[in-house]
Amino acid sequence: MNHDNAVIVRAGSNSLHASWLLPESPDFDLFILEYEASPDEPKTTYVERVRLPGNKVGGWNEFFKSRPDILKKYSQIALMDNDLECNSVDINLAFRMGREYGLWLWQPALTWDSYFSYAVFLRNPVFKLRYVNFIEMMCPFFSAEHLKRCLGLFDLGYETGIDRFWCRMRDGAEHKYAVLDAVELRHTEPVGSAAYLQGFVGETANYQTVIDRMEQRFGVYFRGPVAYAGVLRTRTIIRGRLLMALFSLVIGLGIRKTKIRRWFVKSGSDHIRHNLTRPIAINKVVNL
């Protein structure tokens, strides 16, 4: 285990993590936190398996508490869901871009045929990256310094909704959170389809109930993701809400590839509207 970057995955029987180690040498160490037995990966010296049944966020919390060395050893850490289809080239590039642009929290974009919750995370091919006010729990990449500030969220006992607050932990956050359109991966399963395998039962299975409780706790109400600026493939920097909304129209081309056409149309129109009208809201409001 000798890299500066780490990937942590909560892995089950259908986990795709083995493909993340190929075709080029990974620029990261891989920690496989198994909530059930998972597939074998190529034999390397930069993989560690930990048997850790239970919930996703609870598992992250337990792992970081038991391994304080992780945040000291690694400068960048990704928390990836196990149903993401990508490879070592994609992950290596995501880490390099995080360092190149001085990001605190970021994620690769999703292919147009992915299952998704928010259209803002679908790849926009005219951009290299877009600066946003929200990164979801599917595939967040953190600077170690920012992850340290967010660990208190993992300890609250909530299994969803914490992603609405980890972009509200620090001031000076403009251009520090981003979706990387130069890197894409495919989310292969419907959102929430494996929730029961990770402990989502009873009231905890109702995402909105948990989110409402968290918003009331902090007095902060999330009004939707916004992409407020970006870097084009030409490296030209784009700012302004009207321009960002206009460039957002490009993802409409994905209508022919999506698996969830009706949701694609609704979420895509919401994305354009949010870029025009919703508050960016990345100032610090959460103290833990």
Steps between C-alpha positions, in 0.01 A plus 500: 500500500719778373297762315396853593135436406248252639171356375260354756208285385212344695496171310242225456465187288446692174773757555682626190814611683728241334480693170620818671855360522546458123626566232777733624673498834273669757618822659307406814467240773166317518322422827214250457256530791279194453142506627477151345743277311621673182684393182875455497716767342831467312774409746694813593679650797270805514171339602372443853180316588302571815190304601255770613129405487234767537406834354699708253553819701525308826768285341696803385476644850618179666788463256634852547472473878693172500757623246605858585814437293297523177452877522868547583641279226284602202451849356192407292233241581205377293192324643358302207182292472560145385269515196712753307647387169837663431869414497835611639550754219181680604577496871862607452386796290239599759769516767736699275232754415407547864859589575547712184198719574547514878159347569365410842219269386418372151369208297522359147202559273257220415446352154167583336386138535560500879235482767510837676321731744602844369571599138777735614719191540450377142800565279491826309743448209575869443657535846815372662341560839213696656501669839197401708342545842433130562681165469296186562581191704546269201863585424647791698872572474638701794816680585606347831473842665138539393411145597633565852253788531213278383558200728257638757220454245574125485463479877145643512333163437336594168530273198400759243493876462849578628602592145273805525729639767858410414514797260398728789788427739743778399513858380695595188352208307453665159650277228583228756221249419472362148362240262773371269365472146841385375446180702189288469378182664179302473261442789367156416216450750186703578562748780426340837451149359746343746405714800351207692833317479667785687253528785229730365190367676193652658507877533859517380382374160304824452770730370287813509408450866868484595588800281218708651625419849855603413390828341296586808795412723736739322242756389628468143274413209650368178328643192675300234834457325640789297789506250600867519829505304719268298812437298440415135702238311692794353586602861286812464333587831124554479311698763146631519177323566347560158806360322510197728131434442547523123796262503293262715270442202770278349418207728161477329680303229511214750127436465577225247734316737334530839336203674258728684359730233216661696729578794769622259261761359380617842841510660655666194247782503551542876874523439463789256252680726720455808802643317293813429313552826608295800739634767859383473533486881851369568581720800571331833191425709578169672719476811586155634 
